[in-house]
């Protein structure tokens, strides 16, 4: 798909930043933190605060992994990735929260069936294929629910895009989401400015101890479809990977110094 064939709001998009859905999905606006938060703040607003200038230029757009698409229509051809321009897809006619995507919905039944996680993964695959057809150069994902991450990682791999898409794995508890956005937003900014990150799965060192503690509580052995994405690497490897990632992006930033880049006048590819 050419740039001109993309949805209008995505024609200049250099980075699609995929975030988790939230309780405001029920009103069709992930930015509406006041629907469920006394702080009137959430992950989407945090990401917006760090990337507003790039979003005003159309260089960064948001999307969500959202399982409520399955609740509305289990075979939705658009899949379980919801673009920021189509949040109406997940409005709950009752106005009630769809409920948190807890791991208890995706762990196996007493009969040993992983049907719910299979269904979610298949729905995410439809979303991944659709997004890939837009031809956006860079997709960076930060989703925290365990079921969402496993489904997204498997879906991206099954679509042969794990070498291109960048997935940041963070603890499932929502307490860690705002710190995670603060850690990842600079990478989104750098990539929008021309840096390249090798596709794959990355862990955030400052949050990795919490991820390890959470992992101890999961007792079910994952089936082959998700097993490799549930494994945790060694802390030393996490730190080294992060160090090299930061070093690479700092090098790109240094090379780009000497004047502000004019995104509007850059040659289209």
N, C-alpha and C positions, 0 to 999 in steps of 0.2 A: 504494500500500500504506500503510495506517495504521500508526502506531507500534505498536499492539497486535498487528498482523499480522506485524511483523518477528520475526526470531529473537530469543528472549528476551534474550540478552546484548547485543542491539543496540537495544533499545527506547528507551533514553535517549541514544543516541549522537548527538552533535552534529557530530563530525568523524571520518571514516574516514581514517586515515593509511596510505597504501599504500607499502610498503617493498619492496626487492628480497628475493627468497628467498636462502637460503644453504645451505651444505653439510649443515646439520642437518635439511634437508627429508627426507633419507633415513630418519630415525628419527621423523618426524612431529612435530617441535617446533623451530621456528625460533629459539627462545630458548636452545636447548641448545648454547651456544658450545663447551663442553668437548668436544663430539664431534669438533671439527676444529681448535680453536684452543688453543695453549699459554697464551694470556692469559686464557682462560675469559671472553672478552668479545666482543661483536659488535654489529652495527647495531641489532638488535632490543633487546638489553639496554641499549644507550645510549639509545635512544628511550624505553624504559620508565623509565629513571632520571630523565629530564627531565619525564615526563608521568604519573608514578605516581599522584599525587593525583587527577588528572582521570580516569584509568582506573579507580581504585577507585570513583568515582562513576558510572562507566559512560558518561562524556561523550566519551571518546576510545577508539576501537577500532582495531586494526591489521589489515592484510591484506597479501598479497604477490602480486606478479606472479611466476608460476612456470611455466616451460615444461615441467617434468617431468609436469605434468598431461597434456600431449600424448603423452609417452612411455607413460604408463599407459593412456590412452584418447584417441585422436586426435580423436574427435568428442564429448568430454565436454560435455554440455549446460551444466554449471556454468561452463565456460570456464576461462581461465588466471589468474583472480584467486581466491586462496585466503584465506578468512576465518581469523582467528586461532582460531576455534572448530572449524575443520574441517581442521586440519593433517594429520590422519590420511590425507587424500586423497592425499598425496604420499609416503607411506611406500614405501621401496624394499624389496620382499620379501627381496632379497639382503642388505640392510643396508649396501650400498655407496653411496658418494656418487654422485649423478646426474651430476656433472661441471659445471664452470663454463659459463655461457652465453656463451662466447666469440663474438666477431664472426665468426670463421671459420666458424661454423655457419650464419650468416645471410647472409653475402656471397654473390654470385652464383656458380653453378657455372661450369665452363669453357664450358658451352653457353649461359651467360647467363641461367639460370633463377634467379628469386628465390623459388622455391617455399617454402623453409623460413621466410622472413620473412613471406610471405603466410599460411602456415599459422598461424604464431604470432599474427599480427595478427587473423586470423579468430577464433582462440581467445580472444584478449583482448577482442574485441568481445562475445562471448558473456558474458564475465565482467562487462564494463562494463554491459551491458544488465541483467544480473541485479542488480548493485549499485544501479543507478539505480532499480530497482523497489522498493528498500527505503525510498526517500524520505528518505534522510539528507541534511540540508541542505548539508553541506560535505564534499567529498572533496579531500584534498591528497595528492599522490603525489611520492615521491622515489625514483626507480629509476635505477641507474647503468649497467648494461650497455647498450651502444649499441642492440642489437637490441630489448631490452625497451623502452627509451625510445621508439624510432621506432614500434614496434608499438602502444604505449600511446597516444602522441600521435595517430597515425592513427585508432586505434579510437575514442578520445574524440571526435575531430572527426567521424568518420563516424556517430557516434551523436548528433550535434548537441549535445554537452555541453562543447565547448572553451570556451564562454563562461561556464561554471559551474564546472567542475573546475579545480583549480590544480595545474600540473605544474612541479616544480622540476627543471631540467636540470643535471646535474653530471658531472664527468669519469667515464669508465668504470672507471678503475683503482680497486680496492677500498681502496687507501691513503687515498683522499679521502672515504670514506664516513662515518667518525666525525665529522670536521670538518663535513661536510655536515649531518648530523643536528643537531649543535650550533647550526648557523646556522638551520635550518628549524624546530626544535622551538618556539622562541618564537612563531612565526607560528601554529603549531598551537594553542598555548595561548591566544593572543589570539582566534583564531576560535572556539574552544570557549567563550570568555567573551563572545561576542557581536559581535566584529569581523567585517567582511566584506571579503574580498579578491576583486577582479574576476578571473574565470576567465581562464586563459591559461597561457602558458609563461613561466617566470621563470628567470633565470640568477643564480647566487650570485657576486657580484663577486670575493670572495677566492679562488674556485676557477676563475674564468673563464680566467685565463692557462693553466692546466693543460688545460682543455677545448680551447683553441685549439691547443695543441701536439699534443694527440691527434688533432685534426681533420686536421692536415697529413699524417697517416699513412694516411688512407683515400683510396684511389685510384679506387674505383668510383663512377660517377655514379648517384645514387639514382633509381629510377623515380618517376613522378609521385605515386604513392600516399604516398611518404614524403619526397619532395624538400624540401618547405618546412619540414619538422620537423628536417631535417639541417643547415639553414643556421644560421650564427651571426650574431648582430647585432653592432653596433659596441660596443666597450668603453664608450664614453661613454654609449650608450643603456642598457647594462646597469647602469651606476652610477646613472644618473638614475632608472631604473625602481625600483631597490632603495631609493634615497633616498626616493622618493615613497611606496613601500610602507611603509617604516619610519616615515615621518612620519605616515601615515594611522593606523597601528596605535598609535603613541604618543598620538595624539589621542584614540583610542578609550579607551586605558588611563587617560588623564587624566580623561575624562568619567565613567569608572566608579569613580573614587576617591571616598572618603567612606564606605566601609564594605564589608566583604567580601560578595560576592554569595552569596546562598543559592540554589544551583541546585535544591535539592530542592523549594523552595516556589514556583518560577517557574511561571507559567501555561503550560500546554501549548498548542501551536498546532496 
